[in-house]
Amino acid sequence: MQQNGDVVHTITGDFGRWQLRTIILVFLCKIPTSWFMACVIYTAPLPQKTDYYCKPSDFEEIRNATQPVTHSWIQRSFPLQVEEKQKTDREFHIDQCYIHNTTLAQRAGLNYTNPLDKPLRHLDSQQIMPCDHFEHISEYKSLVTQFDLVCSRQLLVSVTQSFHALGAFVGGLLALKLLKSVSPKRLMLYGMIGQIICGNMTGLVSTFMLHVYYRCLTSAFCAFMYISGQVIISDITAGKARTITITLSELFSSIGLILLPGISIFFDSWSHLYVAISTSLVFLVFPHRWISDSPRWLLQHNRIETTLKLLLESAAFNNHPIPLDLEQRLELMANDMKNKPIVRYWSLWDGKAPRSFILLIHWAWAVSMVIYSVMVIMIRFVDITKLHVNTSCLGFAEMLGIFLGLYLLLYTRHRWLWSGYLMLFAGIITYFVWFIPDSVKDSHRGAYEMIFWLFLKLVNSASLVILTNCSGELVTPDKRPLLMASVGAFSRFWLTLGPFILIFMKVNHLLPITIFASMAVSSGALMCFLNIHFCNDDQPKVRRIPTPNTYRRKSSTILLRKLSSVDECISCPEESSSAEMGYDNPSISISLEEFWEMAGNLADTEDTRAKKVAAKDRKRRFSHFL
């Protein structure tokens, strides 16, 4: 609710055509941002074992050989095993990450009668050497092929995503600092230009370190756009329209994730994909002039003339009346905002709001953000042959989760409780991914695993909607911006460590989703606990539904009683008229709450009358007995 005397809200209203133009343009900026975050799915896809091999020292000799390159490489790297296979026709395992140095083996004087009796891991360390250089035969030029991100270097893919999260963390803090002197509209323009320039540099550099650096820098500019857009939307909307708008803003991130597979199929190089994603923002730089600025930010910085122009434009588009003393009221409002006391960060922990609640909401935010972002990156390891389909399905799951969260937000009283139940249920169900039978074909196993990923993604998106809109309930209105900034920074910090969950893939490919499920269970339990103290009182309770027979019996009695009270009021001129009491129409409507209350009174009256009759009957019988 807006405060009385808020002239900005009086003119702009909750929502209108003027707000819609700005909201659409801000929403469209989220699509390139989501592309840049998730494009690592296609710029660094998981390589197949047949897409690369170790590059021996005599690579040129092998390249000129008449045999296939892969076969020649195997003969060069594992000569003992190849020779034994030719004699016994027994298969052996080849690991592209290591090479068998026959020279060192001969120096050591090792002579195995049957090399297969001695697995590679049991051979002397001088014989097995990690491969330093790889040759890739994949048609798609990715980060993996250009920078040899395979074997032990595969973890560097997580490093790129971790630096993306680090850029969002630093960019978010820097954006909050810059908003003290730079308007949200101008900061959003800086973010657009920065992503265009640095995003293109991310795809054009020739060294991995520069790629990571520019990816981090571009992510910071994406944070500029995201935060400034949120400030503008929150300022020009109000009421339920603000709730719906902020919730649906994440819908365009999901749309971007759905469209990303369609964009990637047009490019055969990771560099071209980065350039296309970053250059797409050029089409949004030109209509940036139609994005409105934050009226309250302008007033806070004493820009009365600019605010007046903005509000007059809003009144024209939304067809709202204009106060004749608008400029004077804006000056008064600007003075009030300037004299408003500054709320410090540590006031969040002053004890007025329980510190345990503040800690719990920070953890819930960290869990939801890690699952929301890192799960998109982990989708590379689920049936890589259907990567495009899986990515689009993940985007659809996000969309369904957003609509589910919006329903819980608008039409339930216990929003925290329902969200917590869903997270608990999704986390427990995800554990059953371990029970997929080993007899299932590999082509089908990926589809079964994907079902659990999608369900957890859907529920987590719904939980994130509740957190975004309801976290401010924990503190007073003046501390809500500080709380949201705190939980945002905290979750982005943990997001920098989230991509390293990839390490557990070396143990078992189901461990990452198991970790996500455990995090979801912990977050669900915390949200159920928060429900004890926070409830949506604006949403009425669902009353008991009367049966048709109960309705006929009680409604006729209630109607007769109301009509009799109307007749009594008419016969008493000193009392209020029937029209004033709302009984001038024989067809009277009442709420179900009043229906059951009056029905209960009627039942009490009938019960009291029955008790009186029974008492009189007992008294008569007693008198007759005497």
TORDREN-540776 format. One record per residue (C-alpha): residue in three letters; y, z, x. Coordinates in steps of 0.001 Angstrom, whole numbers, plus 524288, in hexadecimal, padded with zeros to 5 digits. Each point is the difference from the previous one (the first is absolute). Layout:
BEGIN
ALAYZX ...
END
This chain:
BEGIN
MET800008000080000 GLN80DBB7FCE4804A2 GLN80A5680A63800D6 ASN80AFE8007F7F62C GLY80BE37F8B5804AA ASP7F8567F67080854 VAL8087C7F41B7FDB9 VAL7F6E37F754807EC HIS7F4AE802677F6CB THR808FE7FED67F439 ILE8034F7F208803B5 THR7F3817FB1280645 GLY7F685806717F698 ASP7F189801DF802AB PHE7FC837F1A880139 GLY8059B7F2A97FCFE ARG801A77F20380485 TRP808A38044680B2D GLN7F578809078055C LEU7F5507F5ED7FDAC ARG8062D7F6128092B THR80099809B280B25 ILE7F276805877FD62 ILE7F9767F2A28007A LEU806597FC9580CFA VAL7FC5080D30805E7 PHE7F2147FE8E7FB13 LEU7FEAB7F27880600 CYS803578059680D60 LYS7F3B08083E7FF3E ILE7F71B7F41380086 PRO803597FBCE80E16 THR7FFBF80E60803EB SER7F22A801A27FAD5 TRP7FC0F7F3388068B PHE804A7804E880D26 MET7F8C780CE57FE4D ALA7F2F57F9F07FC01 CYS800437F34A807BA VAL7F7E58064F80AD6 ILE7F45F7FD677F711 TYR801817F18C8034E THR8070C8005880D09 ALA7F5308087E805F0 PRO7F3907FD777F81E LEU7F35B8065E80440 PRO7F9457F64E8093B GLN7F2067FBC87FDE8 LYS7F6348016D80AFA THR7FF1F7F13580102 ASP80EC27FE3780137 TYR80143804D580DF3 TYR7F8488024B80C73 CYS80259805B180D4F LYS806BA7F70E809BC PRO7F8558009180CDC SER806377FDB780D3F ASP7FA327F25380120 PHE8052D7FC157F2AD GLU804317F25C80435 GLU7F25A7FD12804BF ILE7FA868044F7F2FF ARG80A0D7F8537F852 ASN7FBD07F38380705 ALA7F19F802827FDDD THR7F8447F74D7F707 GLN7FAA580B877F827 PRO807E6806AC7F547 VAL809F3809AE80512 THR7FA1E80BC97F92C HIS7F2687FCE88050B SER805057FE1F80DE2 TRP8076A80CD67FF2E ILE7F3BB807477FBEA GLN7F8527FA1980B42 ARG80A9D803EB809A1 SER8021D80DBE7FAE2 PHE7F20E8040B7FCE3 PRO7F7127F80F808E3 LEU7F4C7809C38003E GLN7FF48800D87F144 VAL800A67F13B7FE6F GLU7F52D7FE18809D2 GLU7F78780A117F93D LYS8028A7F9C87F2D5 GLN7FB6E7F2E08052B LYS7F349806658044B THR7FD32808D57F46D ASP808687F9D77F547 ARG8050E80D947FC7A GLU80DAC801B07FA5B PHE80A288089580695 HIS80D3C805367FC1E ILE80C677FA7D80607 ASP80C698082B800AC GLN80C097F7A78023D CYS8078580BC7804F2 TYR7F8008011F80C83 ILE7FB147F6ED80A99 HIS7F41A8013B808C7 ASN803F77FEB280E3F THR7F4057FA3280697 THR80613800F580D8A LEU8013180EAC7FF28 ALA7F281800D87FA40 GLN7FA397F8C780B8B ARG8075F808B78099D ALA7FA7380BEC7F97C GLY7F2797FA8E801ED LEU7FC358021C7F1EE ASN7F4697F84A7FB71 TYR7FAD6802267F267 THR7F30D7F9E27FC89 ASN804677FF8C7F207 PRO80EB5801237FE0E LEU7FDF6802877F180 ASP7F98580CC980344 LYS80D278047780552 PRO80A9E7FED47F5B9 LEU80D9D7FC87804B5 ARG8051080DA27FDF2 HIS7F5AC8052C80979 LEU8035A7F67680AEA ASP8078B8044B80BC3 SER80E90800707FD92 GLN801D77F65B80B22 GLN7F8BF7F5747F85A ILE80768801237F31D MET80E8A7FD92800DD PRO80A167FFEE7F4F5 CYS805237F2867FD59 ASP80E427FE24803A9 HIS802557F24D7FADE PHE7FB197F95B7F3C4 GLU7FF3A7F22A7FB25 HIS8025D7FE0C7F160 ILE7FAB17F4907F858 SER806018038C7F2E1 GLU808147F55C7F96C TYR80A2F809D77FB54 LYS809868048C80A7C SER801C080E747FD7E LEU804CC80BC68077F VAL7F1D68028980355 THR7FE2E7F2DC806AA GLN80D157FFF280719 PHE7FF8F80DEC8054C ASP7F12380216800BB LEU8000780B117F5F2 VAL7F142801827FFEB CYS7F65C80A49804B2 SER8077E80B7D805D5 ARG80D0E7F92E7FD84 GLN7FD7D7FF317F16C LEU806DF80D1A7FE73 LEU80CC37F9428039E VAL800277FA217F251 SER801A880DDE7FAEF VAL80AC7801FE809FC THR807E57F4E37FA10 GLN7FED2805F37F27A SER8031080D7C80531 PHE80C9C7FAEE80600 HIS803217F9927F2FB ALA7FF1780D887F9BC LEU8080E805A580B2C GLY80A8D7F6017FD35 ALA7FFF0803D57F1A5 PHE800FF80E5D803DA VAL80B6C7FE1880958 GLY806657F5DC7F731 GLY7FF70809407F467 LEU806BC80AEF80762 LEU809FB7F6938059B ALA802BE7FA3F7F285 LEU8030E80D767FA72 LYS809578022580B44 LEU8068C7F2C77FE73 LEU801DC801D27F155 LYS80A4380A3580318 SER8090D7F540804B3 VAL7F9D87F2EE7FBE8 SER7FED27FC407F1B1 PRO7F23A7FDBB7FAA9 LYS802FA7F1CC7FCED ARG804997FD3180DD9 LEU7F49C80781805E9 MET7F6B87F7CB7F7F2 LEU806407F3A88057F TYR7FE4D8055080DCC GLY7F1A98023D7FCF7 MET7FE387F20B7FB2C ILE8066D7F9E780BE2 GLY7F8A9809148091B GLN7F2CA7FC8B7FA35 ILE803087F178800DE ILE803B4800AF80E71 CYS7F66180A38804FC GLY7F50A7FB3B7F730 ASN800D67F282805E7 MET80042805E280D9F THR7F3B0807A77FC9A GLY7F8C07F3497FE03 LEU805F17F86B80B50 VAL7FE308095F80B70 SER7F5907FD4680A24 THR7FC8780DEC80420 PHE7F94080A7E7F819 MET809B580AB48039B LEU80B777F7F67FB1B HIS7F8787FD147F38E VAL7FE1E80E8E7FD83 TYR80E48802C78031E TYR805677F5E07F6A2 ARG7F65C803EC7F571 CYS8050880DEB800E7 LEU80E187FB5C7FFAB THR7FD9B7F72B7F457 SER7F99980B247F8B1 ALA80C5A8081B801F9 PHE8081B7F5357F9A5 CYS7F6337FF8E7F4CF ALA8027D80E8F7FE24 PHE80E917FD147FF21 MET7FD887F6B77F4B3 TYR7F680809107F924 ILE8086A80C4A8007E SER80CEB7F9607FCC8 GLY7F9A07F9007F499 GLN7FABE80CDF7FAC8 VAL80D8C8062D800FF ILE806467F4D37F869 ILE7F5AE7FFED7F541 SER8007380EC27FE5A ASP80EC77FFB47FED7 ILE801DD7F5067F619 THR7F5058041C7F6B4 ALA7FD8980C967F898 GLY7F673806AC7F6E2 LYS7F2FD7F9F07FCEC ALA804EB7F2D9804E7 ARG8015E805B680DA5 THR7F232805677FF82 ILE7FA387F2F97FBE3 THR8082C7F83F809C0 ILE7FC888086980BBE THR7F1A87FF847FC2B LEU7FFAC7F14D7FE36 SER806C57FDD380CFF GLU7F2DA80209806B1 LEU7FA5F7F57E7F733 PHE806657F57C80848 SER7F97C8055A80C3B SER7F30A7FDED7F910 ILE804327F24E7FC1B GLY802FC7FD4680E45 LEU7F2628049E803CD ILE7FA077F6EE7F5D8 LEU807EC7F459804D3 LEU7FD648026E80E76 PRO7F2967F93680048 GLY8061D7F3F67F9E4 ILE80AA27FFE480A5E SER7F68E801C780B57 ILE7F7767F4387FCC4 PHE80B187F6AE8039F PHE800A98049580E26 ASP7F6487FF0780B22 SER8077F808F180926 TRP8044880E297FF29 SER80D1D7FC26805DC HIS802F77F6547F521 LEU7FC4D80A197F5B0 TYR809A8809DD80581 VAL80AB97F5C380056 ALA7FD657FBDB7F1E6 ILE7FFFC80E017FAF9 SER80C8B803B4806F7 THR807437F36F7FCE4 SER7FD2B8017E7F16A LEU80A9F80A6F7FF50 VAL80A387F57980268 PHE7FEBE7FC4B7F1AE LEU8040280DE77FC3D VAL80B878012680947 PHE808347F6607F826 PRO7FE68806D97F2B1 HIS8027F80D1E8069D ARG80E2C7FF0C7FB99 TRP7FB888026D7F1F4 ILE7F9A880CFC80365 SER8090E80AC87FB83 ASP803A380B45808B7 SER7FE0380E5F7FCF0 PRO80B8D804817F797 ARG7FE7E80E588037D TRP7FF1A7FCFA80E7E LEU80CCC7F8937FEDF LEU8066080B5D7F8D2 GLN7FAFA809A0809F8 HIS806E17F81D80A8A ASN80C747FF007F7C7 ARG7FF287F1627FD75 ILE80614800AF7F280 GLU8043A7F1D57FF46 THR7F26F7FAB98033D THR7F9AC8095D7F669 LEU809807FC157F542 LYS7FCF17F1A380227 LEU7F172802DC7FFB2 LEU8009E807CF7F358 LEU808687F5D47F934 GLU7F5DC7F5CD8037C SER7F554808D67FAA3 ALA80753802167F33E ALA801BD7F15B7FE5C PHE7F18F7FCF280234 ASN7FAC080B557F7D9 ASN80AA07FF0A7F575 HIS803C480E668013B PRO80D4B805EC7FC92 ILE8099F8034780ADC PRO807DF80CC48005B LEU80E8B7FD76800BC ASP8017C80A9780A58 LEU7F4B37FAE48081D GLU807117FFF580D05 GLN804BB80DF67FE71 ARG7F26C8049E7FC4E LEU7FA477F92280BDD GLU809AB80704808C2 LEU7FC4180D137FA1E MET7F19F7FD01801B4 ALA802377FBE180E22 ASN8070180CD8802CE ASP7F4F5807AF7F9C7 MET7F5DB7F8E280839 LYS807FE8020D80C51 ASN8011F80E9F7FD6D LYS7F1AA801667FCA9 PRO7F9488095380985 ILE7F6A97F9C0809AA VAL7F1C2803BA7FE37 ARG7F91C8025B80CEE TYR7F1DC7FC868029F TRP7FB8280DE280286 SER8044F803DC7F25C LEU7F3367F9CE7FB77 TRP7F90080B7E80651 ASP808DC80AD27FB04 GLY7F554805127F6FB LYS8064A7FC617F302 ALA7F5767F5CA7FEB1 PRO7F3038059780509 ARG7FDBF7FB8180DED SER7F1B27FDCB7FCFC PHE803E07F5B07F5F7 ILE808A77F91F809EB LEU7F4D57FFBC809E0 LEU7F63F7FB1E7F5E0 ILE808AC7F4E87FB98 HIS801D07FBBE80E2D TRP7F1587FF69801F9 ALA7FDD27F8A37F343 TRP80A237F5ED80419 ALA7F9DC7FE5580D71 VAL7F2867FDD67FA12 SER804AA7F6157F603 MET808137F83C809C2 VAL7F5117FF7A80A1D ILE7F6367FB4E7F5DF TYR809DF7F67A7FA45 SER803647F96980CE3 VAL7F45B801B180905 MET7F62B7FBB97F5C8 VAL806847F2A57FFE6 ILE7FD5E7FEA580E98 MET7F200804E97FF01 ILE7FCCD7F5547F635 ARG7FDE37F72B80BDB PHE7F2DB806868022E VAL7FA957FE527F22F ASP7F8E17F3027FEFF ILE808F27F80A808C2 THR7FA967F3697FA49 LYS8072D8030E7F346 LEU80C738055F805F2 HIS809447F82E7F744 VAL7F941804487F382 ASN7FF4E80E3D8043B THR80E748004E80363 SER803F47FA8E7F2BF CYS7F6EE809897F90B LEU8065C80B2980765 GLY80D4D7FB6E7FB23 PHE7FB227FF817F1F6 ALA7FA6F80DB680170 GLU80D70804AC8045F MET806557F9BD7F41A LEU7F66B806527F694 GLY8022080D0F806AE ILE80EBA7FECC7FE67 PHE7FEAA7FD827F16B LEU7F66580B4A7FEC1 GLY80986808F7806FD LEU80B1E7FB667F751 TYR7F7F8803477F3F0 LEU7FCFC80DA080521 LEU80E4D801B58034F LEU8056B7FC317F2BB TYR7F5C48043D7F637 THR7F92980C2580513 ARG8046880E0D80134 HIS7F73F803F680B5A ARG802F77F4E580952 TRP7FC748078F80C36 LEU7F32A804617FA0B TRP7FB9E7F2797FBD1 SER803E57FA3A80D0C GLY7F89E80AB68071E TYR7F3E17FDFC7F7AF LEU8003A7F174802E6 MET801558023280EA1 LEU7F4D7809CC7FFE2 PHE7F76A7F6D57F825 ALA803367F43180882 GLY7FD748078A80C82 ILE7F2D78052E7FB5B ILE7FBC77F2BA7FAD7 THR8037B7F99E80CF5 TYR7F60780884806F8 PHE7F55F7F8727F8E2 VAL802E57F43B808A6 TRP7F600805EA8094B PHE7F5557FE347F5D3 ILE800867F12F7FFDC PRO7F1E97FC0B80336 ASP7FD2F7F9BB80D16 SER7F8177F5A57F8F0 VAL80C6F7FA107FA4E LYS803D57F31280630 ASP80B968002680923 SER8073A7F6757F736 HIS7FE54809617F47E ARG8021F80C82807A2 GLY80E317FC7C80292 ALA802597FE267F174 TYR7F9F980D377FCBE GLU8081C806D380A53 MET80C257F91C7FB25 ILE7FE568063E7F294 PHE801D780D8D805E9 TRP80BB87FB7880814 LEU806947FA377F3F9 PHE7FDD380BF67F76D LEU805828093480A41 LYS80B887F6DB80220 LEU802D27FF677F163 VAL7FFE580EC07FE18 ASN8080D8026D80C37 SER80A817F6917FB21 ALA800A2807897F32C SER8013080CC480784 LEU80B027FA5F8083F VAL8078A7FCB47F392 ILE7FF4080E357FBAB LEU80433804CB80D63 THR80B807F69680092 ASN8058F803FE7F2D9 CYS7FC1580E4A7FEB1 SER80151805E980D8D GLY80E22803757FD0C GLU7FB878098D7F589 LEU7FCCB809D980A95 VAL80E3880252803CB THR80D6B800317F9D5 PRO806DD7F2DD7FDAA ASP809308017E80B9B LYS7F4758017E80959 ARG7F7DD7F4A67FADC PRO805727F5A88095E LEU7FCE5808FE80B70 LEU7F22D802557FB2B MET7FD4E7F1837FE2D ALA805627FD0680D8F SER7F79880AC4805C0 VAL7F3327FBB97F9AE GLY802F17F1C780356 ALA802178030A80E64 PHE7F41F808F280079 SER7F7047F5E17F9E5 ARG804FC7F53A80912 PHE7FD69808A880BB4 TRP7F1BA801A57FC3A LEU7FF887F19E7FCFB THR801F17FD5880E76 LEU7F2E3806B48028C GLY7F8E17FA477F450 PRO7FC307F2D880603 PHE7F80D806F180A75 ILE7F5E68035A7F5B4 LEU7FA997F30D804CB ILE7F9AB807A080B23 PHE7F5DC8055B7F6A2 MET7FB657F23B7FD39 LYS7F8C1800C280CFA VAL7F78680AE37FA64 ASN7FDE47FA847F26B HIS807B17F6117F834 LEU7FFDE809147F415 LEU806A180B68806D0 PRO80E147FB527FD8F ILE7FE447FF107F14E THR7F92380D3180043 ILE80BEE805BF806C3 PHE808BA7F9E47F598 ALA7F75F805DD7F562 SER800EB80D9580613 MET80ECB7FECD800CF ALA800617FBD67F1B1 VAL7F7F580BDB7FBE9 SER809388093E80737 SER80BFB7F9847FA0C GLY7FA0D800717F262 ALA7FD5380E9380121 LEU80E108027E8043A MET805917F8257F4B5 CYS7F79C807937F659 PHE8059D80C81805B4 LEU80DF27FB007FE6D ASN7FD5A7FD637F1A0 ILE7FF6380EB67FD90 HIS80EAE8010D801D9 PHE805197F2A57FBF9 CYS7FE367F9AA7F2C3 ASN806D77F4D47F8F9 ASP8066E8077A7F4EC ASP807167F3D77FB44 GLN7F3237FA4B7FB8B PRO7FB75806907F331 LYS7F2558051D7FE79 VAL7F6137F7C97F8B0 ARG7FDF08072F7F33B ARG7F345801D37F8CC ILE7FD217F42E7F783 PRO7FE18803787F191 THR7F5077F9C97F85F PRO8039C7F7C57F40C ASN7FAE580A8A7F6A3 THR807A980A9C80704 TYR80C217F78A7FFA7 ARG7FEC97FD677F155 ARG7FD9A80E477FCC4 LYS80A86805EF80896 SER80A697F5877FE65 SER8000E801037F12B THR801C080EBE800B7 ILE80ABB7FEF080A3B LEU8070E7F57F7F832 LEU7FFC5808517F399 ARG8054F80B9B8076F LYS80B127F7F3805E6 LEU803977FA107F2FA SER8002680D6C7F99F SER80910804DD80AAB VAL808DD7F4657FD45 ASP800A3803A47F185 GLU8037380DF18038D CYS80B057FB36808D3 ILE805517F7507F522 SER8001580B667F67B CYS807728081D80A0D PRO80D647F9A980259 GLU8036A809BF80A91 GLU7F49D7FB1380828 SER7FFC67F371807AE SER7FDB57F3657F8B8 SER7F2EB7F92A80055 ALA806097F48980721 GLU804BB8091480AB3 MET7F25C805A580153 GLY7F9DD7F285800C9 TYR7F878801327F34F ASP807337F5C87F80D ASN7F4D37F674801EF PRO7F2FF8039E7F990 SER7F9037F8D880B0B ILE8013680A6780A82 SER7FB067FE3080DD6 ILE7FCA680B1E80916 SER7FA4F800C880D91 LEU7F1EA803BC80244 GLU804A780CA880635 GLU807218039D7F366 PHE7F45E7FB457F81B TRP7F67A8093B8068F GLU809DF80B1980005 MET8026C7FED87F169 ALA7F19F7FDD47FD72 GLY7FD4580C7880788 ASN80A23807547F7EA LEU7F9C57FAE67F3A1 ALA7F2C480449804E2 ASP8057F80D6680347 THR80613800E47F274 GLU7F3537FC3A7F96E ASP7F88B8099980872 THR8099880AE17FCC4 ARG7FEFE7FCD77F180 ALA7F12480030800D1 LYS8006580D2E806DA LYS808E6805847F56A VAL7F6F87FAFA7F555 ALA7F447805DF806FF ALA8071E80D048015D LYS80370800307F188 ASP7F1FB7FCB27FCA3 ARG7FAE680B4080860 LYS809DA809337F9D8 ARG7FC007FBB87F250 ARG7F1B3801EB80313 PHE8029E80D60805B8 SER807C6803F47F3DC HIS7F51F7FB077F740 PHE7F627807C5807E9 LEU807E280C6B7FE48 
END
